[in-house]
């Protein structure tokens, strides 16, 4: 944790602790007052309504068929008037209704008269009055809830008032329900006032902390900013704080560190132009020079080559050839990297790519074919661009093979190259050459085809004989998808036609 952060925490903690304790106390007291106010109102409404009801008429209500009686309608109208009279801003009653003991089970309460007009909210005479076990009700007891409870209709604060006949016997109870949303609405001004208090306290604490910590931690902030810039790769950053204390010593150490990192980055950038990124990262992460060694593993090798580029380049100036190849290779390398391939080397106007090394890839064959398809698509787009500029178009052939190869650092102690060697690599190179003979763009071996069977549209192209192998290899072409493969195939056979 930074020094400035600790200062902010001390100021904020002190101010917010005091303010928080005050706010909590005020909120608790105010909330209790609001609850008491609602409880008193609920009990008052219930008592007033109970006095207005005719207990003898209510005693006559026994079954649901009695809902059509004059007694039910008279009590219903009285409850409705009481409900509507208490639906004010300061006192908003959601429901008023009566409950009474069930004829079959006196310990169970059922609904009596419910004046609600909405069928969705209305309960009928004799419906069971469901209440949670944590909210028991004693019939005939005058009471109001201490806290909210929840039933199938919502969350409520309820008051209960007995309805007694002339002999003093309780025949039913009036229930008044206040919705929790109304209590929350009543508490909203309190919430706003308390929130405003917290915000003001926070702003004051922040102002004091910023002013004080800016003076105390200015050297630390300068160190932090420079270190952050160095962390982002700006090795030219230096600290301008000149002090004869611990901060000054730290500033000198950081500046010296930045100089060392700048030298290391310069060497790394130069070194990366001559070796692969894998070898470079291996040297930097291990701290040791790589040794000559290799391992046998399954890889998928992709060779690509520009068709007829030698003849095309003879008609161009050297700088045009270089610019053309640089633009082409940049796009191709980006495609390879997107599909988890490792660029092994450039071979003139072609390149060799390895999938499945140096990191294992269980989907290497699929990634290689998808890379090849996207390479063809990108070449097609590049040709369209070049044609608009009056430049020559190109066509590429791609060969892909999968199998075992020796992969690793090959060479000598003075010069190493991370690459793959073996029959698998030779066959991939031969397949790339065979694309010219067979007139296809992407040619894969049976070993690659077996791993991706059904994933891509492929057509058998017959067997290819490879020098040094006794058995021929079955090959398959993978169809690319752009206009030249649907209605311009004849033109695509021309050596300089874009694909």
Helices and strands as residue ranges (DSSP letters): H 3-52, H 55-59, G 64-68, H 70-85, E 95-101, E 109-114, E 143-144, E 149-151, E 154-164, E 170-179, H 180-216, H 218-231, H 246-271, H 277-286, E 293-306, H 309-314, H 318-338, E 341-347, E 350-355, H 364-388, E 396-411, E 416-421, H 423-438, E 442-445, H 446-452, E 458-464, E 473-478, G 483-485, H 489-492
